[in-house]
Amino acid sequence: MELTSSFVDLLPQFSPVFTAPTYQTFVAIVAGWVLSQRHRFITEVIFSSGNVGEGHWSRFHRFFSHAAWDIDTFSLFLAKLVVTILAPGATLLWAVDDTLCRKRGLTLYGAGMHYDPLISSRPKALVSWGHDWVVLCLILVHPFWAPTKVFALPIAARLYINRQGLTKGKKSKGKSSQAQTKSKAKADPDHRTRPELALELINLAAQWCPNEEIIVLGDSAYGGRSVLSHLPPNVQLISRVHPNGALYKPAPPKTQKTPGRPRKKGDRLPGMAAWARDTSQPWTRLDFDQFGLHAALDVKTIQALYYKSGRDRLLTIVLVRDPEGKRPDQMFYCTKLAWTAREVLSAYACRWAIECTFEYCKQFLGLEDPANRLPKAVERTAPMALFLFSIVVVWFHRTGHHFVRFPFRPWYPQKEEPSFADMLTTLRRLSYEEKTAGVFAKPSRLKTWIAQLTELLSRTG
């Protein structure tokens, strides 16, 4: 089964990434992945694409585990496609975050115990076994076919692997089993933390768009020194300040009367609680009604050094208070000093789209489904679901929005903007209709029945 020709026309953009035979396998995998209504196991992708018996089935497994193509090169061509079609000449807004894909099995490469936000609560953090992916997304803000929505399009991803902790000690001669202890393993010089992986992805984006200003949105996990102190020159960062974070005035200029080395920071500023109580700087009310933020907030703004994160880099610090008390007081920082509090908070609110993307990829594209075990297969298979999300949105922006149909729902009559489920449904429906268009030349009850069956098969979830 092939996808609609308007979608297939996008795939040659990635042909330089693969050899000619591997590219044909890639096209078949994309078709099977999109059309599948079940778990995205490789065998299910073979069946959904209609390639059962078409060559040996192992070539689909080897596409991920052994084929000679590079995932970063694929990300480069995907970034070019997205920027060219969706955001030509615009300031690029990106978001970085990580997501947990739960797995089973102890022999999976890269699997470990990771914090699970879905089963954790504020008093108690819980973990689950699986893969943790750090993902960099390009933010699509208010497209013309959904003027109130924001979409985060995954462009690049990295698998985070836990640092190895304790290993079993070797038995030594002359010692009893009770004396045998576990010793710490030597630190792995190749181990990278989540912020280090995020910085690696940000550097890739900066290399791909050297003449563009890139604004990255990240939560507090990606706003520390390991990221902020190593940003490329064309990258700006918006993140959160820890509630107990120490803020300082800029260092005063050194004079001849000042002995010793020049100061790296000025006097310490009041903490968040003291700053909120300070009446010398009044609150300013800002009203927001946008994707990710529907509230009236009181704000205060200063420029300061967040020393433990950025050292001597001056930042715009925004203190936010909800007058209704529904949100705790928070502080945000932005490296772009010219931005106002409204611009900073409006941009950061768009970061919520990346959480929606993770949910859509797991629910509709089987991000957690692949059961590969080899290192290269693991590092390639799950990101394919993320990348397909971006390609589907690009197709919908260019072609699919002309053909979207919303089903009649008496309880939801006001729907006017498509969700990702509607995009995927539209792509499947057009693909089925193209294959059945010439079967019945004249109107008939059977043709109507086929159209209803096509609509049913196209529905997601």
Steps between C-alpha positions, in 0.01 A plus 500: 500500500640837400424840648343783305725641229508848658663346808735272307625805310655625824710189559757556219628786714663227711641289216857638544502345849465144367627273229249424223387161642485637854290794383238262359491323835462836672196589283338167581567542873348849500185369328464209739568717804235756405233251394542257788217494755690274740834500681787621285707183513713453190297195398180703530652773282582236235138381505344847496711610205395193297856366471445151637684271262665789314862403558633371828349650812842548660573803282248700704674405824842571349382846390519600866774270631762489222418727203756772423309819571556764764218625722654849537516533122132405485429768764687756289283434193188498718596839646552641151160368389318641802668841488458536123127422502382618840727784614697658216688806625337495846669505839531135596338400827615162636421293809700226671373243748517129576236228507491150645402204282412209726644163398521142612803274496840517662704453182387819323788727413489828688205410724508603863300636789386857437274746674140446390290818528172323425507279808691738728351757733649808661575325830643186339699443181464162331698338220426265210713279280549622146675738261537870566519718187624858489322668209549833322188638331433792269196696616230583245299789645145572381499355146231641273297177518505504884542865606472432874719189522870431534677187376844370598664311213775256608819553302776316689521258792754336727466194725599572859672210673535485877846514649604155609498481878626206695639178354544168663836467663728222388569215737842528653711216639500450875181698561162367598185578310392736779807712436422537132361848435383704208741761374429809297558467129745735335338814366416468133663790313241463221203538731290810436224646714166613362608869491819401317297307243267799465798728443625261232165527321498879536847517346375294207211741443737797521725341236205430272377861522818708549342822372177471699425602856390196699294532819491184711236431765586261781382427851727531803673169421644657184569847636807435711867576453568198277270651235494875562878542522564321168233640268606573140510872408176489297297322771285664770353306793183543708474286811401503865693626802505281808284651779809514722730615220752769589481813285766770492547845360753538218859537617600863558783635282846470651667823601855580602388530859358148500774252601523143373332334207189648340174370639305241302165594651341787686297502818253224556139584425206397721365149457170423330288534815666825607476640147128417490446687829704802388262793458757727335442321170125465433340209324387534139184317387519310170207313344570188292256304286707267283598138457654380825418809704154635581538722804548849638844520665692756704863538396821675602809524281868568565832427332737296713762224511380148573853422609489125557351446156634770275789654697561840345218491242239768563143372483149640499330360811119491516319436828145372453216491752147373446265740682242220530751273674457210258871498414801538728735792449756424228803665342607473136808623323574596142839564341341740251520821704279704267197279557221614729329289765204443267726372221689271736190344655315473168792316344551271800130405498553350154727240662189310609458383140791259543309316773205466262732367229634229729145392583393494133807303395434239767125479439483520119849412370617232744802675646518243782428195281827398325658194659848520345794411722823575311662840566466647153146365458390650831652839415322514163160335536323709764614834348331392175165551674608849605622591153181371337301735720689792346463372143125451543459858629708634208281305255184631664631857484578470132213282376291322760316803641300519176346156564443489876151397611375518856257224601162604631504510878190650669702555818779684312336706222739795523818321389673700229870418536656159435689293752780263407245217502306685230819543294582130520140407419503728195824345376365147534164584342659661193733201464209255506290711265776520241521121490125448469418798276487302174334186633142623453439730205132561569327593828384192684409386847820298510703812424328678788575205726866505396517873580355436846745216558788723391391768745482243779845358427649849489391590851774508763465387854 
